[in-house]
Amino acid sequence: MEIQINLLKSLIAIPSLSREEQAAAQLIRQFFADSKVTVNTKMNNTWVKNQFWKEGLPVILLNSHIDTVKAASGYSRDPFSPDVEDGILYGLGSNDAGGSLVTLLAVFMHFNPMENLPFNLIYAATAEEEISGLNGLASILEEIGSLDLAIVGEPTQMQMAIAEKGLIVLDCTAHGKSGHAARDEGENAIYKAIADIDKIRNYRFEKTSLILGEVKMSVTEINAGTQHNVVPDSCTFVIDVRTNEHYSNQQAYKIINELIDSEVVPRSFRLNSSGIALSHPIVQRGISLGLGYYGSPTTSDQAVIPYPSIKIGPGDSARSHTADEYILISELEEGFRIYVDLLTDLVLS
């Protein structure tokens, strides 16, 4: 427990914005070096393997991220001051996802000296999760190798997210024809965009997930016009699309592209929906321990892991990215206990 708290305090004190995680990565690496654990590194990512690794055994990845978002404007305390008050540890990244990061590290260290584990363990502290960056977990999956299971640490109140919605961001452009606003000329691109946005608002994808619900589309940005007396010839808008497991991002894009008249350009297809079967041993183990399960509407590094995975960790997602972020010391204690219980004698067929 002391390892978790002290390491988390040190991480909070180090600014670690996405793409600026060097100091935080060095802190993790120094911890393992001091513990005589061989460290693997690539950019700002760090990973280690258990001491008694045995070829042929199933491989489980324990993963969380070292980067944070920028401190929210409403902070009433220093976001980089790891203050503990009445059993509450405050600080930027304490909840998302420092609590999971250090607790999974403590779990790795708990199992590391054991000689007869029924699985191999990899612990990875990775970068750029908050921006879904290419230089985070995705950049080391090839070096890590094939996995049988991944446990992704995010604040879930130690409940199991067994599915996660995918994300696709679409940049759309409605094309019109410019003209003078005082005369009946031109084709107003704003009106064309409004018609398409209305289609997006009212459209329902046919297939609904029992765990993740419907595919959700939200128009979140719009921009048009240069001056008051000119009919705009273009209007751009952005659609945030959260897919369920019934639609790949490519399929969702194709449906939307055929639905509206505006030009539709996807930023990326990388962050697809992910999930794991209810019958999987880790899920059944969690259920036997009294853990609940749900489908997560938010994305994490699960989206880039092409293997069975669950998302689970101490803390509460509702606190993520908020001012005066915090995690309870009791949540760290409970998280360690539940992680250990999930893995102890776990058999992956």
C-alpha contacts under 8 A as a table, 3 or more apart, distances in Angstrom:
res1	aa1	res2	aa2	distance
1	M	4	Q	5.23
1	M	5	I	6.44
1	M	106	A	7.88
1	M	332	L	7.87
1	M	333	E	6.79
2	E	5	I	5.28
2	E	6	N	6.02
3	I	6	N	5.50
3	I	7	L	5.96
3	I	106	A	7.01
4	Q	7	L	5.42
4	Q	8	L	6.00
4	Q	99	G	7.97
4	Q	102	V	5.22
4	Q	103	T	5.93
4	Q	105	L	7.91
4	Q	106	A	6.43
4	Q	332	L	7.67
5	I	8	L	5.13
5	I	9	K	6.11
5	I	102	V	7.93
5	I	329	I	7.84
6	N	9	K	5.12
6	N	10	S	6.30
7	L	10	S	5.10
7	L	11	L	6.22
7	L	102	V	6.77
8	L	11	L	5.03
8	L	12	I	6.16
8	L	94	S	7.01
8	L	98	G	6.21
8	L	99	G	6.94
8	L	102	V	6.29
9	K	12	I	5.19
9	K	13	A	6.37
9	K	82	P	5.17
10	S	13	A	5.22
10	S	14	I	6.68
10	S	82	P	7.76
11	L	14	I	5.27
11	L	15	P	7.92
11	L	24	A	6.17
11	L	27	L	7.62
11	L	98	G	7.50
12	I	15	P	7.14
12	I	79	P	7.79
12	I	80	F	5.44
12	I	81	S	6.86
12	I	82	P	5.92
12	I	91	G	5.82
12	I	92	L	6.02
12	I	93	G	6.32
12	I	94	S	6.56
12	I	98	G	7.88
13	A	80	F	4.59
13	A	81	S	5.80
13	A	82	P	6.43
14	I	23	A	6.89
14	I	24	A	6.42
14	I	80	F	6.80
15	P	20	E	7.97
15	P	21	E	7.67
15	P	23	A	8.00
15	P	24	A	7.80
15	P	80	F	7.04
16	S	20	E	5.56
16	S	21	E	4.57
16	S	22	Q	7.57
16	S	23	A	7.32
16	S	24	A	6.28
16	S	66	I	6.98
16	S	67	D	5.14
16	S	68	T	5.87
17	L	20	E	5.14
17	L	21	E	6.16
17	L	67	D	5.24
17	L	68	T	4.94
17	L	69	V	5.80
17	L	70	K	6.53
18	S	21	E	6.35
18	S	67	D	5.05
18	S	68	T	6.20
18	S	69	V	6.95
18	S	127	A	6.74
18	S	128	E	4.84
18	S	129	E	7.44
18	S	130	E	6.57
18	S	131	I	6.78
19	R	67	D	7.79
19	R	127	A	7.17
19	R	128	E	6.05
20	E	23	A	7.95
20	E	67	D	7.78
21	E	24	A	5.37
21	E	25	A	6.04
21	E	44	N	6.14
21	E	66	I	6.88
21	E	67	D	6.05
21	E	127	A	6.74
22	Q	25	A	5.15
22	Q	26	Q	6.19
22	Q	44	N	5.73
23	A	26	Q	5.05
23	A	27	L	6.30
24	A	27	L	5.08
24	A	28	I	6.51
24	A	66	I	6.66
25	A	28	I	5.26
25	A	29	R	6.24
25	A	44	N	5.71
25	A	45	N	6.73
25	A	46	T	6.80
25	A	66	I	7.23
25	A	125	A	7.65
26	Q	29	R	4.97
26	Q	30	Q	5.98
27	L	30	Q	5.16
27	L	31	F	6.29
28	I	31	F	5.16
28	I	32	F	6.55
28	I	46	T	7.57
28	I	125	A	7.73
29	R	32	F	5.28
29	R	33	A	6.11
29	R	39	V	6.65
29	R	46	T	6.89
30	Q	33	A	4.93
30	Q	34	D	6.01
31	F	34	D	5.23
31	F	35	S	6.23
32	F	35	S	4.82
32	F	36	K	6.17
32	F	37	V	5.11
32	F	38	T	7.15
32	F	39	V	6.79
33	A	36	K	5.06
33	A	37	V	5.73
33	A	38	T	6.86
33	A	39	V	7.08
34	D	37	V	7.67
37	V	48	V	7.17
37	V	51	Q	7.66
38	T	48	V	6.37
38	T	49	K	7.65
39	V	46	T	6.92
39	V	47	W	6.20
39	V	48	V	5.33
40	N	46	T	5.73
40	N	47	W	5.22
40	N	48	V	6.07
41	T	44	N	7.24
41	T	45	N	5.67
41	T	46	T	4.64
41	T	47	W	6.48
42	K	45	N	5.27
42	K	46	T	6.69
42	K	140	I	7.23
43	M	135	N	7.36
44	N	126	T	6.76
44	N	127	A	5.83
44	N	135	N	7.97
44	N	136	G	7.57
45	N	124	A	7.29
45	N	125	A	5.98
45	N	126	T	4.45
45	N	127	A	5.76
45	N	136	G	6.58
45	N	137	L	7.29
45	N	140	I	7.76
46	T	124	A	5.66
46	T	125	A	5.29
46	T	126	T	6.28
47	W	122	I	6.76
47	W	123	Y	5.46
47	W	124	A	4.15
47	W	125	A	6.28
48	V	122	I	5.63
48	V	123	Y	5.43
48	V	124	A	6.65
49	K	53	W	7.07
49	K	120	N	7.58
49	K	121	L	5.80
49	K	122	I	4.61
49	K	123	Y	6.61
50	N	53	W	5.66
50	N	108	F	7.57
50	N	111	F	7.68
50	N	112	N	4.88
50	N	113	P	7.54
50	N	120	N	6.59
50	N	121	L	5.46
50	N	122	I	6.57
51	Q	112	N	5.67
51	Q	113	P	6.24
51	Q	114	M	7.96
51	Q	115	E	7.98
52	F	112	N	7.47
52	F	113	P	7.30
52	F	114	M	7.18
52	F	115	E	5.55
52	F	116	N	7.82
53	W	120	N	5.68
53	W	121	L	7.74
54	K	57	L	6.09
54	K	120	N	6.82
57	L	118	P	6.76
57	L	119	F	5.16
57	L	120	N	6.14
58	P	118	P	7.55
58	P	119	F	4.90
58	P	120	N	6.07
58	P	147	L	7.28
58	P	148	D	5.73
58	P	348	L	6.75
59	V	119	F	5.75
59	V	120	N	4.69
59	V	121	L	5.88
59	V	122	I	7.37
59	V	146	S	7.56
59	V	147	L	5.14
59	V	148	D	5.30
59	V	149	L	6.67
60	I	119	F	6.94
60	I	120	N	6.14
60	I	121	L	5.05
60	I	122	I	6.25
60	I	147	L	6.19
60	I	148	D	6.00
60	I	149	L	4.85
60	I	150	A	5.57
60	I	151	I	7.45
61	L	121	L	6.01
61	L	122	I	4.79
61	L	123	Y	5.93
61	L	124	A	7.27
61	L	147	L	7.01
61	L	149	L	6.33
61	L	150	A	4.51
61	L	151	I	6.03
62	L	104	L	6.38
62	L	108	F	7.82
62	L	121	L	7.32
62	L	122	I	6.02
62	L	123	Y	4.68
62	L	124	A	6.21
62	L	150	A	6.12
62	L	151	I	5.05
62	L	152	V	6.25
62	L	153	G	7.47
63	N	101	L	7.28
63	N	104	L	7.42
63	N	123	Y	5.91
63	N	124	A	4.85
63	N	125	A	6.03
63	N	126	T	7.37
63	N	150	A	7.32
63	N	151	I	6.23
63	N	152	V	4.94
63	N	153	G	5.96
64	S	97	A	6.85
64	S	100	S	6.49
64	S	101	L	5.02
64	S	104	L	7.85
64	S	124	A	6.76
64	S	125	A	5.50
64	S	126	T	6.37
64	S	152	V	5.80
64	S	153	G	4.83
64	S	154	E	6.93
65	H	97	A	6.37
65	H	98	G	7.54
65	H	101	L	6.47
65	H	125	A	5.40
65	H	126	T	4.69
65	H	127	A	5.66
65	H	128	E	7.50
65	H	129	E	6.15
65	H	153	G	7.94
66	I	97	A	7.26
66	I	98	G	6.90
66	I	101	L	7.30
66	I	125	A	6.22
66	I	126	T	5.92
66	I	127	A	5.69
66	I	128	E	7.94
67	D	93	G	7.78
67	D	126	T	7.88
67	D	127	A	5.66
67	D	128	E	6.00
67	D	129	E	6.74
67	D	130	E	6.76
68	T	92	L	7.29
68	T	93	G	5.67
68	T	96	D	7.29
68	T	97	A	7.88
68	T	130	E	6.53
69	V	93	G	7.95
69	V	130	E	6.52
69	V	321	H	6.70
71	A	75	Y	7.41
71	A	79	P	6.66
71	A	92	L	6.57
71	A	321	H	7.43
71	A	322	T	7.89
71	A	323	A	6.99
72	A	75	Y	6.23
72	A	321	H	6.73
72	A	322	T	5.97
72	A	323	A	5.11
73	S	323	A	6.95
74	G	323	A	5.26
74	G	324	D	7.77
75	Y	78	D	7.19
75	Y	79	P	6.99
75	Y	323	A	4.60
75	Y	324	D	5.28
76	S	323	A	7.54
76	S	324	D	6.58
77	R	81	S	7.79
77	R	324	D	6.70
78	D	81	S	5.30
78	D	91	G	7.47
79	P	82	P	7.77
79	P	90	Y	7.71
79	P	91	G	4.81
79	P	92	L	4.97
79	P	324	D	6.95
79	P	325	E	7.95
80	F	91	G	5.68
80	F	92	L	6.17
81	S	90	Y	7.50
81	S	91	G	6.00
82	P	89	L	6.45
82	P	90	Y	5.57
82	P	91	G	5.25
83	D	89	L	5.72
83	D	90	Y	5.37
83	D	91	G	7.12
84	V	87	G	6.29
84	V	88	I	5.33
84	V	89	L	4.43
84	V	90	Y	6.36
85	E	88	I	5.19
85	E	89	L	6.66
87	G	328	L	6.00
87	G	329	I	5.51
87	G	330	S	7.31
88	I	326	Y	6.60
88	I	327	I	5.91
88	I	328	L	4.54
88	I	329	I	5.94
89	L	94	S	7.17
89	L	326	Y	5.49
89	L	327	I	5.38
89	L	328	L	6.00
89	L	329	I	6.63
90	Y	94	S	6.51
90	Y	324	D	6.58
90	Y	325	E	5.88
90	Y	326	Y	4.18
90	Y	327	I	6.56
91	G	94	S	5.42
91	G	324	D	6.59
91	G	325	E	5.64
91	G	326	Y	5.91
92	L	95	N	7.76
92	L	324	D	7.41
92	L	325	E	5.82
92	L	326	Y	7.61
93	G	96	D	4.85
93	G	97	A	5.74
93	G	98	G	5.37
93	G	325	E	7.22
94	S	97	A	6.36
94	S	98	G	4.79
94	S	99	G	5.69
94	S	325	E	6.66
94	S	326	Y	5.58
94	S	327	I	5.88
95	N	98	G	5.81
95	N	99	G	5.50
95	N	100	S	7.76
95	N	155	P	6.43
95	N	314	P	7.61
95	N	315	G	5.44
95	N	316	D	7.03
95	N	317	S	7.88
95	N	319	R	6.96
95	N	320	S	6.43
95	N	325	E	6.61
95	N	326	Y	5.68
95	N	327	I	5.19
96	D	99	G	7.00
96	D	100	S	7.75
96	D	154	E	6.52
96	D	155	P	6.30
96	D	315	G	7.77
96	D	317	S	7.55
96	D	319	R	7.97
96	D	320	S	5.50
96	D	321	H	7.60
97	A	100	S	5.44
97	A	101	L	6.11
97	A	153	G	7.06
97	A	154	E	5.56
97	A	155	P	6.56
98	G	101	L	4.87
98	G	102	V	6.14
99	G	102	V	5.65
99	G	103	T	6.06
99	G	155	P	7.77
99	G	313	G	7.60
99	G	314	P	6.15
99	G	315	G	6.99
99	G	327	I	7.13
99	G	332	L	6.45
100	S	103	T	5.11
100	S	104	L	5.91
100	S	153	G	4.84
100	S	154	E	5.89
100	S	155	P	6.91
100	S	313	G	5.20
100	S	314	P	5.86
100	S	315	G	7.98
100	S	332	L	7.98
100	S	335	G	7.86
101	L	104	L	5.50
101	L	105	L	6.28
101	L	125	A	6.95
101	L	153	G	6.48
102	V	105	L	4.87
102	V	106	A	6.16
103	T	106	A	5.00
103	T	107	V	6.19
103	T	332	L	6.59
103	T	335	G	6.80
103	T	336	F	5.74
104	L	107	V	4.85
104	L	108	F	6.13
104	L	123	Y	7.57
104	L	153	G	7.30
104	L	336	F	7.36
104	L	339	Y	7.61
105	L	108	F	5.05
105	L	109	M	6.28
105	L	123	Y	6.84
106	A	109	M	5.05
106	A	110	H	6.14
106	A	336	F	7.38
107	V	110	H	4.94
107	V	111	F	6.48
107	V	336	F	6.46
107	V	339	Y	6.96
107	V	340	V	6.41
108	F	111	F	5.37
108	F	112	N	5.75
108	F	121	L	7.34
108	F	122	I	7.93
108	F	123	Y	6.57
109	M	112	N	4.98
109	M	113	P	7.42
110	H	113	P	7.20
111	F	114	M	5.51
111	F	117	L	7.96
112	N	121	L	7.98
114	M	117	L	6.36
117	L	120	N	7.08
117	L	345	D	7.56
118	P	345	D	6.83
118	P	346	L	7.17
118	P	347	V	6.54
119	F	347	V	7.82
119	F	348	L	7.94
126	T	129	E	7.45
126	T	136	G	5.56
126	T	137	L	5.58
127	A	133	G	7.89
127	A	135	N	6.96
127	A	136	G	4.45
127	A	137	L	6.79
128	E	131	I	5.53
128	E	132	S	5.97
128	E	133	G	4.91
128	E	134	L	7.61
128	E	135	N	6.61
128	E	136	G	5.01
128	E	137	L	7.98
129	E	132	S	4.89
129	E	133	G	6.31
129	E	136	G	6.44
129	E	137	L	7.72
129	E	300	S	6.73
129	E	301	D	6.26
130	E	133	G	7.67
130	E	300	S	7.90
132	S	136	G	7.62
132	S	300	S	7.73
132	S	301	D	7.48
133	G	136	G	5.76
134	L	137	L	7.83
134	L	138	A	6.20
134	L	139	S	6.26
135	N	138	A	6.74
135	N	139	S	5.25
136	G	139	S	5.63
136	G	140	I	7.38
137	L	140	I	5.58
137	L	141	L	6.47
137	L	301	D	6.98
137	L	304	V	7.67
138	A	141	L	5.54
138	A	304	V	6.04
138	A	305	I	7.52
139	S	142	E	7.38
140	I	143	E	5.27
140	I	144	I	6.15
141	L	144	I	5.02
141	L	145	G	6.15
141	L	305	I	7.90
142	E	145	G	5.26
142	E	146	S	7.94
147	L	150	A	7.11
147	L	307	Y	6.37
148	D	307	Y	6.56
148	D	308	P	6.70
148	D	348	L	7.81
149	L	307	Y	6.33
149	L	308	P	5.16
149	L	309	S	5.50
150	A	305	I	7.83
150	A	307	Y	7.09
150	A	308	P	6.39
150	A	309	S	4.51
150	A	310	I	6.57
151	I	309	S	5.75
151	I	310	I	5.28
151	I	311	K	5.95
151	I	312	I	7.03
152	V	301	D	7.19
152	V	302	Q	6.68
152	V	309	S	7.18
152	V	310	I	6.21
152	V	311	K	4.66
152	V	312	I	6.28
152	V	313	G	7.79
153	G	311	K	5.93
153	G	312	I	5.35
153	G	313	G	4.88
154	E	300	S	7.97
154	E	311	K	6.33
154	E	312	I	5.72
154	E	313	G	4.87
154	E	314	P	7.18
154	E	315	G	7.86
154	E	317	S	7.75
155	P	158	M	7.31
155	P	312	I	6.66
155	P	313	G	4.74
155	P	314	P	5.06
155	P	315	G	4.41
155	P	316	D	4.85
155	P	317	S	5.11
156	T	159	Q	5.52
156	T	160	M	7.20
156	T	161	A	7.51
156	T	311	K	7.52
156	T	312	I	5.43
156	T	313	G	5.28
156	T	314	P	6.21
156	T	315	G	6.18
156	T	316	D	5.48
156	T	317	S	5.96
157	Q	312	I	7.53
157	Q	313	G	6.27
157	Q	314	P	5.18
157	Q	315	G	5.18
157	Q	316	D	5.31
157	Q	317	S	7.84
157	Q	331	E	7.91
158	M	291	L	7.47
158	M	312	I	5.36
158	M	313	G	4.89
158	M	314	P	5.38
158	M	315	G	7.59
158	M	335	G	6.43
158	M	338	I	7.60
159	Q	291	L	5.63
159	Q	292	G	5.22
159	Q	293	Y	5.79
159	Q	294	Y	7.73
159	Q	312	I	5.90
159	Q	313	G	7.46
160	M	283	V	7.67
160	M	286	G	7.57
160	M	291	L	6.91
160	M	292	G	6.13
160	M	293	Y	4.50
160	M	294	Y	6.41
160	M	310	I	6.33
160	M	311	K	5.94
160	M	312	I	5.18
161	A	164	E	6.99
161	A	293	Y	5.64
161	A	294	Y	5.04
161	A	295	G	5.44
161	A	296	S	5.83
161	A	310	I	5.69
161	A	311	K	4.91
161	A	312	I	6.31
162	I	275	G	5.46
162	I	276	I	5.53
162	I	277	A	7.62
162	I	278	L	7.76
162	I	283	V	7.74
162	I	293	Y	6.35
162	I	294	Y	6.11
162	I	295	G	5.98
162	I	296	S	7.79
162	I	309	S	7.29
162	I	310	I	5.13
162	I	311	K	6.75
163	A	211	I	7.04
163	A	212	L	6.95
163	A	273	S	7.41
163	A	274	S	5.51
163	A	275	G	3.93
163	A	276	I	6.42
163	A	294	Y	7.06
163	A	295	G	4.68
163	A	296	S	6.10
163	A	310	I	7.35
164	E	212	L	7.10
164	E	244	N	7.59
164	E	273	S	5.60
164	E	274	S	5.29
164	E	275	G	6.28
164	E	295	G	5.63
164	E	296	S	4.61
164	E	297	P	6.08
164	E	298	T	6.68
164	E	299	T	6.42
164	E	302	Q	7.57
164	E	303	A	7.63
165	K	212	L	6.70
165	K	242	R	5.70
165	K	243	T	5.32
165	K	244	N	5.21
165	K	245	E	7.32
165	K	272	N	7.23
165	K	273	S	4.62
165	K	274	S	6.78
165	K	295	G	7.61
165	K	296	S	6.33
165	K	297	P	5.31
165	K	298	T	6.39
165	K	299	T	6.41
166	G	241	V	7.97
166	G	242	R	5.33
166	G	243	T	4.81
166	G	244	N	6.49
166	G	245	E	7.99
166	G	249	N	7.32
166	G	271	L	5.33
166	G	272	N	4.16
166	G	273	S	3.77
166	G	274	S	7.08
166	G	299	T	6.53
166	G	303	A	6.76
167	L	240	D	7.30
167	L	241	V	5.71
167	L	242	R	4.77
167	L	243	T	6.24
167	L	249	N	7.41
167	L	271	L	5.39
167	L	272	N	6.28
167	L	273	S	7.46
167	L	299	T	7.08
168	I	240	D	6.36
168	I	241	V	5.20
168	I	242	R	6.64
168	I	243	T	7.78
168	I	249	N	6.28
168	I	266	P	6.98
168	I	267	R	7.24
168	I	268	S	6.52
168	I	269	F	6.31
168	I	271	L	6.88
168	I	272	N	7.92
169	V	238	V	7.01
169	V	239	I	5.86
169	V	240	D	4.96
169	V	241	V	6.17
169	V	266	P	5.98
169	V	267	R	5.77
169	V	268	S	7.15
170	L	238	V	5.63
170	L	239	I	5.11
170	L	240	D	6.68
170	L	241	V	7.75
170	L	264	V	6.29
170	L	265	V	5.57
170	L	266	P	4.50
170	L	267	R	6.15
171	D	236	T	7.21
171	D	237	F	6.20
171	D	238	V	4.85
171	D	239	I	6.74
171	D	264	V	5.86
171	D	265	V	5.13
171	D	266	P	6.23
171	D	267	R	7.17
172	C	236	T	5.51
172	C	237	F	5.23
172	C	238	V	5.95
172	C	239	I	7.59
172	C	262	S	6.08
172	C	263	E	5.37
172	C	264	V	4.53
172	C	265	V	6.24
173	T	193	A	7.65
173	T	234	S	6.60
173	T	235	C	5.61
173	T	236	T	4.37
173	T	237	F	6.47
173	T	262	S	5.30
173	T	263	E	5.05
173	T	264	V	6.74
174	A	189	A	5.55
174	A	190	I	7.37
174	A	192	K	6.07
174	A	193	A	5.34
174	A	234	S	5.54
174	A	235	C	5.14
174	A	236	T	6.30
174	A	261	D	7.33
174	A	262	S	4.45
174	A	263	E	6.39
175	H	189	A	5.41
175	H	192	K	7.61
175	H	233	D	5.80
175	H	234	S	4.65
175	H	235	C	6.76
175	H	262	S	6.94
175	H	263	E	7.99
176	G	186	G	7.31
176	G	187	E	4.75
176	G	188	N	5.48
176	G	189	A	4.41
176	G	192	K	7.57
176	G	232	P	6.99
176	G	233	D	4.19
176	G	234	S	5.62
177	K	186	G	4.82
177	K	187	E	4.56
177	K	188	N	6.53
177	K	189	A	7.21
177	K	231	V	7.44
177	K	232	P	6.88
177	K	233	D	4.35
177	K	234	S	7.65
178	S	185	E	7.87
178	S	186	G	4.95
178	S	187	E	6.44
178	S	188	N	7.17
178	S	230	V	6.63
178	S	231	V	4.98
178	S	232	P	5.28
178	S	233	D	4.63
179	G	183	R	7.76
179	G	185	E	5.34
179	G	186	G	4.38
179	G	187	E	7.50
179	G	230	V	5.83
179	G	231	V	5.06
179	G	232	P	7.56
180	H	183	R	5.64
180	H	184	D	7.73
180	H	185	E	6.52
180	H	186	G	7.31
180	H	229	N	6.04
180	H	230	V	5.04
180	H	231	V	5.98
181	A	184	D	7.36
181	A	185	E	7.56
181	A	228	H	7.71
181	A	229	N	4.78
181	A	230	V	5.23
181	A	231	V	5.42
182	A	229	N	6.97
186	G	231	V	6.44
186	G	233	D	7.88
187	E	231	V	7.13
187	E	232	P	7.75
187	E	233	D	6.86
188	N	191	Y	5.59
188	N	192	K	6.76
188	N	231	V	5.56
188	N	232	P	5.64
188	N	233	D	6.24
188	N	234	S	7.81
189	A	192	K	4.98
189	A	193	A	6.11
189	A	231	V	7.84
189	A	232	P	5.78
189	A	233	D	5.30
189	A	234	S	4.96
189	A	235	C	5.40
190	I	193	A	5.01
190	I	194	I	6.12
190	I	224	A	6.85
190	I	232	P	7.03
190	I	234	S	7.20
190	I	235	C	5.51
191	Y	194	I	4.98
191	Y	195	A	6.32
192	K	195	A	5.22
192	K	196	D	6.47
192	K	262	S	7.84
193	A	196	D	5.11
193	A	197	I	6.01
193	A	235	C	6.40
193	A	236	T	7.68
193	A	237	F	7.76
193	A	262	S	7.08
194	I	197	I	4.97
194	I	198	D	6.06
195	A	198	D	5.17
195	A	199	K	6.48
196	D	199	K	5.01
196	D	200	I	6.35
196	D	260	I	5.39
196	D	261	D	6.77
196	D	262	S	7.06
197	I	200	I	4.97
197	I	201	R	6.14
197	I	219	V	7.15
198	D	201	R	5.04
198	D	202	N	6.28
199	K	202	N	5.33
199	K	203	Y	5.91
199	K	259	L	7.49
199	K	260	I	7.09
200	I	203	Y	5.35
200	I	217	M	6.95
200	I	218	S	7.84
200	I	219	V	7.91
200	I	256	I	7.98
200	I	260	I	7.91
201	R	217	M	7.34
201	R	218	S	7.39
204	R	214	E	7.82
204	R	215	V	7.65
205	F	208	T	7.45
205	F	214	E	7.04
205	F	215	V	6.29
207	K	214	E	7.16
207	K	246	H	6.52
208	T	212	L	7.70
208	T	213	G	5.27
208	T	214	E	4.71
208	T	215	V	7.21
208	T	244	N	7.58
208	T	246	H	7.64
209	S	212	L	5.08
209	S	213	G	4.52
209	S	214	E	6.25
209	S	244	N	6.40
209	S	245	E	7.10
209	S	246	H	7.19
210	L	213	G	5.86
211	I	294	Y	6.34
211	I	295	G	5.01
212	L	244	N	5.92
212	L	245	E	7.86
212	L	294	Y	7.90
212	L	295	G	4.87
212	L	296	S	6.84
212	L	297	P	7.09
213	G	244	N	7.08
214	E	243	T	7.70
214	E	244	N	6.75
215	V	241	V	7.22
215	V	242	R	5.64
215	V	243	T	4.75
215	V	244	N	5.66
216	K	241	V	5.72
216	K	242	R	5.07
216	K	243	T	6.71
217	M	239	I	6.52
217	M	240	D	5.70
217	M	241	V	4.51
217	M	242	R	6.45
218	S	239	I	5.52
218	S	240	D	5.11
218	S	241	V	6.51
219	V	222	I	7.92
219	V	237	F	7.03
219	V	238	V	5.64
219	V	239	I	4.39
219	V	240	D	6.19
220	T	237	F	7.50
220	T	238	V	5.76
220	T	239	I	6.09
220	T	240	D	6.68
221	E	237	F	5.25
221	E	238	V	5.06
221	E	239	I	7.54
222	I	235	C	7.26
222	I	236	T	5.63
222	I	237	F	4.10
222	I	238	V	6.54
223	N	235	C	5.83
223	N	236	T	5.32
223	N	237	F	6.33
224	A	232	P	6.62
224	A	234	S	6.41
224	A	235	C	4.54
224	A	236	T	6.45
225	G	228	H	7.66
225	G	230	V	7.45
225	G	231	V	7.35
225	G	232	P	5.00
225	G	233	D	7.94
225	G	234	S	7.61
225	G	235	C	7.42
226	T	230	V	7.15
226	T	232	P	7.20
227	Q	230	V	5.82
232	P	235	C	7.23
242	R	297	P	7.53
243	T	246	H	7.83
243	T	247	Y	6.29
243	T	248	S	7.22
243	T	249	N	6.86
243	T	252	A	7.40
243	T	272	N	7.33
243	T	273	S	6.21
244	N	247	Y	6.05
244	N	248	S	7.98
244	N	273	S	5.74
245	E	248	S	7.07
245	E	273	S	5.36
245	E	274	S	6.69
245	E	275	G	7.50
247	Y	250	Q	7.89
247	Y	251	Q	5.79
247	Y	252	A	6.07
248	S	251	Q	5.16
248	S	252	A	6.33
248	S	272	N	6.21
248	S	273	S	7.23
249	N	252	A	5.10
249	N	253	Y	6.11
249	N	269	F	5.63
249	N	271	L	7.71
249	N	272	N	5.95
250	Q	253	Y	5.12
250	Q	254	K	6.26
250	Q	269	F	6.52
251	Q	254	K	5.15
251	Q	255	I	6.39
252	A	255	I	5.24
252	A	256	I	6.28
253	Y	256	I	5.19
253	Y	257	N	5.90
253	Y	266	P	7.33
254	K	257	N	5.09
254	K	258	E	6.25
255	I	258	E	5.32
255	I	259	L	6.14
256	I	259	L	4.85
256	I	260	I	6.43
257	N	260	I	5.92
257	N	261	D	7.65
257	N	262	S	7.92
257	N	263	E	7.52
257	N	264	V	5.93
258	E	261	D	7.56
266	P	269	F	7.26
268	S	271	L	7.64
269	F	272	N	6.93
270	R	303	A	7.60
270	R	304	V	6.98
271	L	299	T	7.81
271	L	303	A	4.96
271	L	304	V	6.32
272	N	303	A	5.67
272	N	304	V	7.66
273	S	303	A	6.31
274	S	302	Q	6.68
274	S	303	A	6.00
274	S	309	S	7.93
275	G	308	P	6.81
275	G	309	S	6.71
275	G	310	I	7.44
276	I	280	H	6.97
276	I	308	P	5.40
276	I	309	S	6.08
276	I	310	I	6.97
277	A	280	H	5.35
277	A	283	V	7.76
278	L	283	V	5.93
278	L	284	Q	6.92
279	S	283	V	6.74
279	S	284	Q	6.25
280	H	283	V	5.40
280	H	284	Q	6.22
281	P	284	Q	5.07
281	P	285	R	5.91
281	P	346	L	7.50
281	P	347	V	7.12
281	P	348	L	6.41
282	I	285	R	4.99
282	I	286	G	6.19
282	I	342	L	6.89
282	I	346	L	7.38
283	V	286	G	5.05
283	V	287	I	6.20
284	Q	287	I	5.04
284	Q	288	S	6.17
285	R	288	S	5.11
285	R	289	L	6.39
285	R	342	L	6.20
285	R	346	L	7.87
286	G	289	L	5.04
286	G	290	G	6.48
286	G	291	L	5.25
286	G	292	G	7.66
286	G	342	L	6.30
287	I	290	G	5.06
287	I	291	L	5.08
287	I	292	G	6.56
287	I	293	Y	7.98
288	S	291	L	7.36
289	L	342	L	7.98
296	S	299	T	7.58
299	T	302	Q	7.25
299	T	303	A	6.59
300	S	303	A	6.02
301	D	304	V	5.63
301	D	305	I	6.81
302	Q	305	I	5.25
302	Q	309	S	6.79
302	Q	310	I	7.69
302	Q	311	K	7.32
303	A	306	P	7.94
305	I	308	P	7.87
305	I	309	S	7.63
313	G	335	G	6.39
314	P	331	E	5.47
314	P	332	L	6.02
314	P	334	E	7.55
314	P	335	G	5.24
315	G	319	R	7.92
315	G	327	I	5.75
315	G	328	L	7.34
315	G	331	E	6.32
315	G	332	L	7.96
316	D	319	R	5.72
316	D	320	S	7.29
317	S	320	S	5.28
319	R	322	T	5.60
319	R	325	E	6.06
319	R	326	Y	7.32
320	S	325	E	6.92
321	H	325	E	7.29
322	T	325	E	5.75
327	I	331	E	6.97
327	I	332	L	7.88
328	L	331	E	5.09
328	L	332	L	6.78
329	I	332	L	5.22
329	I	333	E	6.49
330	S	333	E	5.02
330	S	334	E	6.11
331	E	334	E	5.05
331	E	335	G	5.87
332	L	335	G	5.01
332	L	336	F	6.24
333	E	336	F	5.37
333	E	337	R	6.44
334	E	337	R	5.16
334	E	338	I	6.16
335	G	338	I	5.26
335	G	339	Y	6.04
336	F	339	Y	5.27
336	F	340	V	6.16
337	R	340	V	5.26
337	R	341	D	6.13
338	I	341	D	4.96
338	I	342	L	6.03
339	Y	342	L	5.12
339	Y	343	L	6.40
340	V	343	L	5.27
340	V	344	T	5.88
341	D	344	T	5.35
342	L	346	L	6.98
343	L	346	L	5.10
